[in-house]
Amino acid sequence: MSNFVCLSVARHALLRRRGWDFTRQGLAGSPPVRLVVGRDRHGSVDRAARFLGLGVADTVVVDSDTDGRMRPDALARALDEQTTADAATIVCLQAGEVHTGAFDPFAELIPIAKSHGAWVHVDGAFGLWAAASPRLHALTWGVDAADSWTTDAHKTLNVPYDCGMAIVRDPADSIAMFRAGGDYLMYTGFDPWDVTPELSRRARGVPVWAALASLGREGVEALVDRLHGNARRLERGLRAIPGVTVVCTPDFTQVMFRLHDDDATQELGRTILQEGTAALTGAHWRGRAVLRCSMSSWVTSDDDIDLTLAAIARLTSPAVI
C-alpha cells in the first residue's frame, strides 16, 4: 500500500508538470505514463501499478546483475529508447532485493533517471533501514536524491503487520493527490487523510513511534547491526557445511543457499519445517531452487543461529539423505 501511495503521488505530480490536472481531468486523454522497474523488483510494485491502471504495456523492465541490482547502463539505454517526449516516467529502484538483499547503486542510477525528467521511487521495505547504521549506510548512498521512499516497519522495527511507510519529498505533492475534504472534518494543517487513501484508519504510527522512542538512534543502529551480524554468522556457518552452496554474500539481512540439485534443496526446505528448529522459505533464483533466510527478528540470538546450522548439517548429512 505504501508503494501504491508513492506511485500515485508520482503520477499526479508528473502529469501536473505537463499541464494535466489528474484530479479534475482523469486519465482519459492524458499524457502517457510509463513505469520503469528492475528485473528483480518485488511483486508489490506490480500490484501497485495495476491499482493505478498501469499494465504490462506501460512497464519497462531493466536488466539487473547476478545479485539483482539494476544495471546503470541498462537503465540509461532503456530511457534513451523511450522516445515519447511527453511521457511521464517513474523509475522504481530497490533497497534490498528480497532474495539476495542487494541494493541498487543509487548514486549512479538516480542521476540517470533525473536527467530524463523521471520521478525516482525507492522500494526499501527492509533495506532502507541500513541507512541507520554507520557500518552499513554506504549501501544506501545516493538514496537521498530520490523523490519518494517506502519502507516496512514490521520487518525491521518488529511492530505489527500492516505498517508500511510512504515518504514523499514534497508534502504538497501528496496533498494535491489525496486531499478530498469534508465540511465535518477538523483540519489541523497536515492530517493523515490528506496524504493517504484512507479517511478512517487506526493509528498505525503509534507502534512505530513507541519503537523509535524506546530504542533511540543508538538502539536502532544496534538493532540493524545485529540483524546484519546474524546474517553473516549464518552465512559463515553454511559455508562450512558439506554440500551447501551459499548463492550470494549477504549485503544486509538476507541469506540464500542451495544444495546440489533442486529436488534436494526443496526436500531440505520441507524437512526442516517438519523438524521444527527453523523456518526457511523456498524460492527460485535464476531458474534454480533455493532456500532463503531473512534475519529480521530482534530476539534472534547466536544460539538460535547455531541451532539452525546444526539442524541443517544434520538434515543434509549422508546418513539422513
PEQUILIN-V399814 format. One record per pair of residues at least 12 apart in sequence whose C-alpha atoms are under 7 Angstrom apart, sorted by the first residue. I is the first residue (numbers start at 1). GAP is how many residues later the second one is. Records with the same first field share a line. If there is no record, write none. Layout:
# PEQUILIN-V399814
I = GAP / GAP
This chain:
# PEQUILIN-V399814
2 = 148 / 162 / 163 / 164
3 = 42 / 45 / 147
4 = 44
5 = 161 / 191
6 = 142 / 160 / 162
8 = 44
9 = 164 / 165 / 168
10 = 80 / 109
12 = 165
13 = 160
14 = 74
15 = 73
31 = 55 / 56 / 57
32 = 55 / 56
33 = 25 / 54 / 55 / 56
34 = 24 / 25 / 53 / 54 / 55 / 56
35 = 23 / 24 / 25 / 54 / 55 / 56
36 = 23 / 24 / 25 / 54 / 55 / 56
37 = 23 / 24 / 25 / 54 / 55 / 56
38 = 23 / 24 / 25 / 26 / 32 / 55
39 = 22 / 23 / 24 / 25
40 = 28
41 = 53
42 = 56
62 = 12 / 13 / 16
67 = 33 / 35
68 = 29 / 34
69 = 33 / 34 / 35
70 = 34
72 = 36 / 37
76 = 36
89 = 29 / 30
90 = 28 / 29 / 30
91 = 22 / 27 / 28 / 29 / 30
92 = 28 / 29 / 30
93 = 28 / 29 / 30
94 = 28 / 29 / 30
95 = 27 / 28 / 29 / 32 / 33
96 = 28 / 30 / 31
99 = 155 / 157 / 193
100 = 148 / 150 / 154 / 155 / 156
101 = 149 / 150 / 151 / 152 / 153
102 = 149
103 = 36
106 = 34 / 35 / 36 / 37
107 = 34 / 35
110 = 35 / 36
119 = 28
120 = 26 / 27 / 28
121 = 25 / 26 / 27 / 28
122 = 24 / 26 / 27 / 28
123 = 26 / 27 / 28
124 = 25 / 26 / 27
125 = 25 / 26 / 27
126 = 25 / 26 / 29 / 30
128 = 23
130 = 94
132 = 88 / 89
133 = 88 / 91 / 92
147 = 21 / 22
148 = 19 / 20 / 21
149 = 17 / 18 / 19
150 = 15 / 16 / 17
151 = 13 / 14
152 = 12 / 13
153 = 55
155 = 141
156 = 140
157 = 54
158 = 139
159 = 48 / 49
163 = 41
174 = 21
175 = 19 / 20
178 = 16 / 17 / 18 / 19
179 = 14 / 15 / 16
223 = 75
227 = 26 / 68 / 69
228 = 24 / 25
230 = 65
231 = 19 / 22 / 23 / 24 / 64
232 = 18
234 = 71
235 = 20
237 = 72
238 = 71
241 = 72
243 = 16 / 17
244 = 13 / 14 / 15
245 = 12 / 13 / 14
246 = 12
253 = 41 / 42
254 = 38 / 39 / 40 / 41
255 = 37 / 38 / 39
256 = 34 / 35 / 36 / 37
257 = 33 / 34 / 35
258 = 31 / 32 / 33
262 = 26 / 27
265 = 24 / 25
266 = 16 / 23
269 = 13 / 22
277 = 31 / 34
278 = 30
280 = 12 / 13
281 = 12
